[in-house]
Amino acid sequence: MAEMLNPLNSKQLSRLRAAMDHSRRKLKPFRENTLKFLQEYVGKHYGENSTKEPVPVNLIALATAIYVRTLAARTPAVMVSTPHTQLKPAAYELELALDHLLNEIQFRSTLQMGVINSIFSMGIFKVGICQYDRVEIEGVHHDVGQPFVDAVHIDDWVHDVNSRNFEQIQFCGDRYRLPLEFVKDSDLYDAAARDRLSATDGGVDENGDERSESLSKGTSQRSEDYRETVELWDLWIPQDGLIVTLAADGEGPPLRVAEWEGPENGPYHLLRHNDVPNNLLPSPPASLWYDLHTIANRIWRKLGRQADRQKTVVAYAGAAEGDARRLQKVDDGEMFRTDAPDKVREMRFGGIDQPSLMYMMQCKDLFSYLAGNLDTLGGLSPQANTLGQEKLLTDAASKLLTEMQDRTVECVEGILKDVAWWLWTDPLIQIPLTKPVPGTDLTVQSTFSEESKEGDFLDYNFKIKPYSMQHTSPGDKLQALTNFWNSFVGPNLQFMAQAGIQPNWEGLLRNVAKLTDMDEIDELLVFGGPPMAQRPEVVGQDEKGSAQPQHTTRTYERISRPGATSQGKTAGMMAALMGTAQPKEMAGAMRPVG
C-alpha cells in the first residue's frame, strides 16, 4: 500500500511542488493558445494586450455567442426525484432549496463563464461550501454558510499531466486571490507560513508568463491595489483525501492541510468538448476555428487596403485641356461643350481583387459549415427555399450540438448533485422556501434547515436533473402553448367536461396576449359577462337575421415565395464577379436575406 502523503514532511512537500511545477510547464502551450484565441475573440479595440491587427469579421466571437446562448442561456431549473414514495416531500423541499440557491449565487453567470472557457480551453468548476472556519473570498456571492460554485480559468489551473484521464490524477487544483491582511490574521492557516507571505502583483503567473487577464489590465508586474492581495493554490490529493493550500510563490511550508469532507468525486468538475484519446485536455472548438478565422480576416484586411487604393481619374491629351476643365466643373446631369471627346477618358486604378473576394466569401461559408451551420443555429438567415426544408435543416444542425449539450447537462448535473450534497449534510444551512398550495394562488413560507432533513443523503437515491438551460423566447412559449392546446386540450374537451375540467378561456386569451405583447386585449374583449345562448344548429346570423350553416367549406391556396439563402447569395455574387451570372442568379444575389 502506498504511503499516505504528508505535505508537512519537507521531502514529500518538495516532490509535490516539483510535480506541480512540471505540470504547469507542460500546460504552458495550452495557456498560450487560450490567450491567442481570446485575443482574436476580443479583437483590436479591447485593451492594451489585445490583438494588434483589426478583426473586421469576428467569426470566433459570432460562433461563441451562438454556442453560449444555445448551451447555457438561463439558470437551469432543477428536478429532484426519488424512487421512495415516503421521501418525495423531502425531495421536493430539496428541489425548492436548489432553485433558490442557484439564483442567489448567480449560477447562470458562473455557468456561462465555464461554457465560454470550454470553447477556448476547458470548462472547470469548483464546488464547495463557505463555513465559519472555511472562508473563500472570491466575490460577494460567497456567503458564510452556503455552497458556492466558481468557474476556474485554465491560467489558474494545474493537474497531473502524467495521467490519461481525470480518474487517475494524483493531484489537481486552482489558484485564487485573497486579501493579504485576511490571510495573515486568520487562524485557519499555519502561523509560520502566513507570516512570510507578501503581496502579489501583475498580470503574469509565477513564471512571468502572460495571463488572460492581461487583455484588459496589461502585463505590467506592478499594480496598484486598494487592498494588498496574495495568491494561493488549493490542491486536491484524491488518493489521500486531502486539500493542501500553498502559497503561489512556490516557497515555504503549506498554509493548510485538511481532510476533504465533501463528495467523493472531489471539488472539481470538468466540461470538455472534442476529447483526445489518452489525453486529459480536449481539443477545444476555438482551436478548430482559429485558422479559418485568421485567414478570413487577413484576406478582408487586404481587400480593405485594395479598396482604399482604388481611384478613378480623368486623363486628357494636351489639346483637350479645355474639355477637361469644363468636365471638371460640370455637375451630374448637366451638358457641356466638347471639342475633342476622344481625347478625354475616365481611368480606374486599383480596386478589390475579385478572386480574393470570392475566396473570402468561401471562407465565411466554410467557417459556418465547420462550426455546425451557424447561419441556422443563430437564426442569421434562411438556408432553404421553403419553411419545411428550413425546419429539416434546423433539426439536422441541432443534432451537431447534441453532444455538446449532453456534456454540458451532464457536467451541470454533477455540479448540482454536489451542491445538493452540501445542502443536505451541512447542519448550518438555512434557506427560505416558498411553497405553492396546489389548486390555489396561496403560498406557504418555510425554511430548509437541519430540522427538515431526515436520514442520510445516499438513502434517498436522489436523481437531480437540470433543464430549461436554453433560451426560450415568447414566440417559442406561444408555439408550445399552441401545441399543448391542439394536442391535449382541444381534441379532448368533451371528455374533460365529463371529468369536471373546464378550460379557462380568459386565462388562455390573456396568456396569448402577453406572449404576443398585445396590451390592447382589454380594449378588444370584455371578460366576466354572462355567456351568450346559442342554438346548436347555427353559429350566427346574417344581416337579415337568417341562420348561417354550422359547417362551411373553404379552399386555401398556399403560394411559396422563397427568400434568399446565404449560400445562394454567395453563389450569385461569385458568378457576378466572374461575369458568368445568369438572370436567375443575379436575382438571387440581389434578393434580401430573410
N, C-alpha and C positions, 0 to 999 in steps of 0.2 A: 504493500500500500504506500502510495506517495506521501512524503512528509508534508504536513499542512503548512501553508505559508505563514510565516511570522514576519510581517513587514518591519517590526521593531528590531529584528535581527539585522545588523548592518550589512552582512553578506547577502542575505536574501533581498533586502531593500535595494542594494546595488544591482542585483540581477534584474529586479523588476524595472528599475529605471533604465537599464541598458536595453531591455526588451522593448520598453515603451519608446525610447529614442530611436531604436532600429525601425520600429513600425511607423513612427512619424516620418522618418526619412523616406521609407518606401511609399508612403501615401502622398508625398510631396507632388508628384506629377498629376495626381488626381485633383489636388487642391489648385494647382496652377491651371489645369484645364477648366475647372469650375470658374475661376476668376476670368479666364479668357472668354468663356461662354457668357458670363454675366456682363462683361464689358460690351459685348455686342447687343445684349438684351437691353441695356440702358441707353446705348447709343452715345453720341458725342456730347450731348448737352445735359449731362447729369452732374458730374463732379470732376475734380482735378485729376483723378486716376481712371476716368472712363476712356473709351477708345478714342484715338486721335483722328481717325477718319470719319467723315459723316456716314450715317447709316440711313439713307433716304427710304429704303424699302426694308423695314424691320420685320422680316419674316419670322424670326425667333420669338419676338415679343408677341406677334399675332398668334402664333401657334400656342405659346404658353398661356395667353389669356383664354383661348378657347378650351384648352385642356383643363385648366384650373376651374373654369366655370362648369365644365362637364363633370369633373371628378369630385369637387368639393365646393359647391356654391353656397351651401347653407349649413347651419349647425344640425348635425344628424338628430333625428328623433330616435328614441330608444324603445325597443320592445323587449320586456323581460318576461320569460315564461319558465314554468317548472312543471314536470310531469306529476307532481304530488298535489292533489286537489286541496288538501288541507293547508298547503303552504302558498297557494295562489294569492291570498291577501298580502302576504309579506313580499311576494314578487312584485305586486302592483305598487306597493309603497316604495320599493327599491327603484322601480321604473320612474316614479314621480321625482324621487330624490336625484336620480341621474339627470333627468331633463332639467331640473332646477340648477344643479351644479354646473352642467355644461354651459348654460347661458351665463352663469355668474363668473366663471373663469374665462369667458370668451373663447371657448374651444374652437369656434369657427375660424378665428384668425390664426390660431396655432395650427389647425389642420391645413388651412390653405398655405401657410408658410412651409409646412412639411411637404405638401404636394409640390410646391414650386422647387424645393430642394431636391425632390425625387426626379424632377425633369432635368436638372442640371448636374446632379451627382447621385445622392441617395437620401431619401427621407428618413430622419432619425428622430424619435420621440422619447422623451424621458418622463417617466411617471413615478410619482411618489406622494408623500403627504407631509405637510408642514405641521409638525407637532411642537409642543412648547420647548423641547430641547433639541429640535432639528429644524432650523430656520433656513430656508433657501430664499435669498433675496434677489430674485431675478426680475421683479416687476411688481406692480401694485396689486396684481391678481393672485399673489402668493400669500394668502392669509393663514395665520396660525390656526391649526386645527382642521384644515380642509385639504383634500387631494389637489394636486396640480399636474398639468401636462405641459411640457416645454418642447419646442422644436429646436433641435441641435443642428448646427451647420457643420459641414464637412471640415471647415477650418478648425473647429473646436472639438474634433473627434479623433479617437485613436482606438484601434483594435488589433488583436494579434494577427498580423498579416500571414503568419505561417499556417493558419487554419483555413481549411477549404470551405467551411460553412459556419454559420453562426452558432450552431450547437456544439462545436468543437473548440471555440475560442478559450484561451487561457485567461484573457483579460480584455476589457474594453472600458471606455469611459469618455467623459466630456469635460471640457474646460469652461469655467464661468467666472464672473467677476463679483466681488463683494466689497463693501466699504472697508477700507483698511482698519479704521477705528473699531468697527464692529468685530472683526476677526481678532484683533489684539485684546479686546475686552471680554471676549466670550469664553466661558469655562468649557464650552463644547470642544475646544481644541487644546492640544498639548501646549503647556506654558512655554517650554523651551523652543518649540517650533514656531510659535506665533510671535515670540519676541524678536526673532531675526528677520521677520517679513518686512518688505519695503514696497512702496507704491510701484505700480506697473504703468508704463507709458506707451503711447504709439499705436499705429495700425499694423504692426508686424508681429509675427509669432516669436517663439523662443529662439529660433534660429535666424531671425532677421528677414524671413520671407513675408511677402505681402499677404494680407488677408483680404477677404471680400469687402470688409467694412472700409477699406481704404478707398473704395469707389467714391464715397461721399466725404470722408474726412482726411483723405490723403495718406501719405506714407511717412510723415514725419514721426520720429521716435520721441518727440517731445509734445506733450499735450497739456492743456490747462483744464483741470477738473475742478468742479466746485468742491467735491469731496474726493480725497485720495482713495484709489481702489487697488485691489490686489487680485491677481488671477490664481485660481486653484483648479486642481484636477480631482474629479471623483472617478475612481477606478473600481469596477466591479470584478471580483475574482470568483467566478461561478463555482469552480471546483472546491473552493474553501468556504464559500458563502460569506464573503467579506466585502465591505465597502471601505476603500482606503482613500483618504484625502491627502493630496500632496500639493506643495507649492509649485507653481508653474515655472519658477526659475530653475528647477531641477536640482536644488540643493537642500540639505538639512533633513531632519527626521520627519516622519509623517505627522501631519497635524491631527489626524484622527484615524483610528482603526475600529470598525464596528461590525458586528454581525448583521447580515442582511436579513431583515424580518418581514420582507414583503413577499409577493407572489414568487413561486419557484422559478419562473422564467426570467426574473431579474427586472431591473428598472427600465430597460431599453426595448424599443420596438422599431423595426426597420421596414421601410417601404421601398422596394426595389423593382425596377422595370428592366426588361431585357437582360435576364440572367446570363452570365458567362460560366460555362461548365468549369468546375473545380476552382472557382474564384468567388470570394465573398462579395466583392464590389461588382455592381452591374455595369452595363454599357448604357448610360442614360440617354433618353431621347435627344437631348441637345447635342450630344456627340454625333448623332446621325444627321442632324440638321445643319450643323455648323458650316461644313464645307460648301454646300449648295447656297446657303445664306450669304457667305462671304463672296462667292463668285458672282451672285446676282447683284450684290451691292457694288462690287468692283466694276462690273460692266456698266451699271447705272451711273456711277460717278464719271466713268469715261464718256458715256453718252452725254452727260451733262456738260462736260468740258467741250465736247464737239459742238453741242448746241450753242454754247457761249461764243465759240469761234466763228460760227456761221454768220455770214453777212451778205447782203445784196447791194450792189453798187451799179452805177450807170457809167459806161465808157463811151467816149465820143472822139471822133477824129478832129484834128485841128481846124478843119474847115467848117465843122459843125458846132463850134463853140456857142454861137448864138442860139441854136436849137437847144443845146444842153442847159444854158442859162434859163431860157423860157420854160423848159421842162421842170427845172428845179423849183420855180416859183408857182407853177400852176397847181391848183387843188384838184382833188379827186372829182372826176365827172366834168371838169371844165375843158374847153378847147384852146389850142394854141397853134400858132403858125410854125411850120417846119419847112426848112429849105432843103435839108438832106436827111430824110428819115432813115436811110440805110446806113448813115454814119453814126447813129446813136443807138445803143442797145444795152439792155439790162444784163448783168452778170451776177452769178451766185457763187460764193466760195464757202467751203467747209460744209458743216451740217452733220446730222446724225447718220452713222453708218447703218444702213438698213439690215444687213446680215447680223450685225451685233444686236440690234434691237430685237430681231426675231429670236436670237439665241437667249436674250434676256427674258423674253416672254415665255420661252420654253422652260427656262429655269424656274420661273414662278409657278408654272403649271406642274412641273416635276416635283417641286417642293411640296405643293399641296397634295400630290399623289403619295409621296413618301411619308407625309405626316398624317395620312389617313383620310385624305379628301377634306381639307379644311373648308373649302367653299360650302360643302354640305354640312359638316359638323358645326360650323359657325354661322350658318344661315346667311352667307355673304352673297350668294347668287344662285339662281336655279341651275341645275346640272342636266336637266332633261326637258323635253319639249311639252310634256303633259304632266298633270298632277299625279297620275298613277305611277308613271315612270319615276318621278321625283321621289315619291314615297318609297319605292323599291330601292332607290339609290341611298336614301337616308337610312333605311333599315340595314342595308349592307354596310354602309360606312360605320354605323354604330357598332356593328359586330367587331370591327377593328379595335374599338375601345373596350370591348367586353373584358379582355384580360386585365387591362389597367384598372377598370372599375372594380373587378373582382379582387384584385390585390389591394386596392385602397380600402374596400369594405372589410376585407379580412384583417388588415392592419388596424383599422378603427375598432373592429370587434375585439381584438386583443387588448387595445388600449382601454376600452370601456370595461372589459372584464376585470382589468387591474384596478381601475377606478372604483368599480363596484366592490372589489375585494377590500380596498382601503375603507370604503364607506361602511362595510359590514363589520370589519374587525376592529376599527378604532373606537374605543369607548367614549371619546370626547366629541364625536360627531353630533352636530345639532343643525338640521336643515329644515326650514319651514316648508310645509306642504299645503297645497290647496286641492282638496278632493271634490270633484263634482258629484252631486247627488243624482243618481240615474232617474230619468223621466222628469226632471225639474230643472229650473235655472239656478238652483241654490248650490252653494259650495260650503264645504266644511274645512276649517283651518286645523291643522295638526302639525306635529313635529316628528321628523325621522331622527330617532335618537337611540341610545343604548336600550331603553325600556321597550322599544318597538321591535327589537330583534330577538329572535329565539333560535337557539341551536347554532351549529357550525355552518359556515358558508358552503362548504362542499356537500353538506347533507341535502341542500336544496337542489343541486344539479341544475343551476340556473342556465338558461340559454339567453344570451344578450345579443340582440340583432339591431344594428343601426340601419336606418333607412331615411328616405327623403333628403339625401345629401345633394341631389341635383336641383338646379334652379327650376322652379315651376312658375310660369307666367300666368296672369289672369286668363289669357286665351287657352292655356293648357288646362286650367281648372274648369273653364267653361266646357271644353271638349270632354273632360272626364265626367262632368255633371250631365252633359247630354247623353253620353254613352251609358251612364248608370241609369238614367231615366228610361231611355229607349230599350235597354236590355233587361232591366229588372222590374221597373215600376209600371211603365206603360202597358206591356203585354199582360200584366197580372193584376190590373186594377180591380177586376171583378172578384178574383179570389182574395185579394187583400181586403176588399169591403166585407166579404163574408167573415173574415177573421177580425173585423173591427178596426182595420187600419185604413185611415183616410189620408189622402195627400194634403199637404199644407200648401195650397196654391199660392197664397200670399208669400210664404217663405221662398217658394220656388222662384216666383217672379222677382222678388227683391234680391235674391242671390244672383239671378241672371243680370239684373240691372246693375248690381255692384260690380260684377266681373266685366261688364261691358262699359263701365264708367258712365252710366246713364242716370244722372241725378234728377232728370225730369219725370221719373216714374210716377211721383205723386200728382203731377200735373196731367198725366195721361190716364191713370187708373184711380178709382175710388175704392178703398178697402173697407170692409166692415158692414156693407149694406146687405139686405136680405137677398137670398138667391132668387133669380128670376125663374118663374114657371115656364116650362117649355114642353110642348107636345112631342111625343117621341117620333111622330111620323114626319115632322117638319123641323127644319133648323133655322127658319127665318121667313120673312115675308118681303115681297117686292113693294114698289111704291103704291100699288093699287090694293095692297092687302092680301094678295093671292099667295097661297103657300108655295114655298120653293121645295123642290125634291130634296130628300135627305142625302141621296147619293148623286154625285156628278162625275163626269168624265173629263179629264184634262189631258192634253198632249204637251209634253215638254220636249224642246229641241235643244240639244247641247252642241255648242259650237266651240271647238278648240282653237284658240289663238295663241300659239306658243310664244313665250318670251325668249329673250336671248340667253344662251348659256355662256359660261365663261370660256369653255373650250371652243364653242362656235365663234365667239368674237375674236379669240386669238387666231383661229384658223383663217377667218376672214381678213384680219389685219395682215397676217403673213402673206396671204395671196395678193392683197392690195399692194404690199411693199414690193413683191416680186413682179407685179404687173400682170398677173395671171388670174385675177379675181373675176368671177362670173357675177352677173347682176344679183343672183340669189345670195352669194357670199357677201357681196357689198352690203346688201340689205341687212343680213345678219350681223355684220360688223357695226353697222350704224344703229341697230335697234337697241334701246336701253335695256340694261340688265334688270331683272326683277319682274 
